[in-house]
Amino acid sequence: MDGARSKIEVFDNPETLAAAIADLFVDCAQTATTERGGFYVALSGGRTPTRAYELLAQEPRTNAVPWKDVFIYFGDERCVPPDDEQSNYLLAKQSFLDRVQIPLGNVHRMRGEEQPDQAAAGYQKILIEDMGADPRFDLVLLGLGLDGHTASLFPGNPLTAETFVEAPYVPKFSAHRITLTPRVINRARRIAVAVEGIEKAEILASVLDKAADPAIYPIALVLPTDGELTWLVDRAAASSLQK
Ligand code: 6PG
């Protein structure tokens, strides 16, 4: 993956990686609220960001974030109720949203309990109502799956739709997912992809190869139109990258 506005930052271990993700959130929140009065962020699901989320609910970071002006969205969601252990919303709720002073109305979960296409259409409507006809997040946090997926953009059905939210059927799970599309992800001012662990070393090296095919590695669709892409990785995940 190439891009004039992308960079890779390598951290010694999962804890320093988590601190860097949390610090990026704080920095983007302070900049966005100062410059535009609000911070619009799409959270990643999965295991990697959990520690960073926990750090956002602790001193010193929790008091550095203007929570009343922070507006939380999600990059993707499983088609499950919000109290299901698979829910990305539940993960964020338990790891920090329940422990910071953010107004309930500022958190916009994808309604995984609804019929997938309706949930996707409803979420698209919320994005447009909140951010206008061409929604632009200040920050989109993403992870990287072992198969090269990100959000719920999976191999075989990477979405290049002109919509902002879709509900693709994912054969490997025999289930639908709700996901932001590359169109709205790439509009973001900042995109941060967090990758941790030796098990991700091979896929990270593959997707960072300039020739990475989006049909095989959907994360190769992530290319900011006029924002900045940062890969935040720990040393184990970076171990297969050429020096
Ligand atoms: C999800 C995530 C997904 C995740 C990757 C990496 O709903 O599962 O949005 O895209 O970021 O699968 O997951 P881990 O961080 O658990 O490895």
Residues whose N, C-alpha, C, O or C-beta is under 5 A from the ligand:
A	BS01	6PG	S44 G45 G46 R47 T48 D76 L142 G143 L144 G145 H149 T150 A151 S152
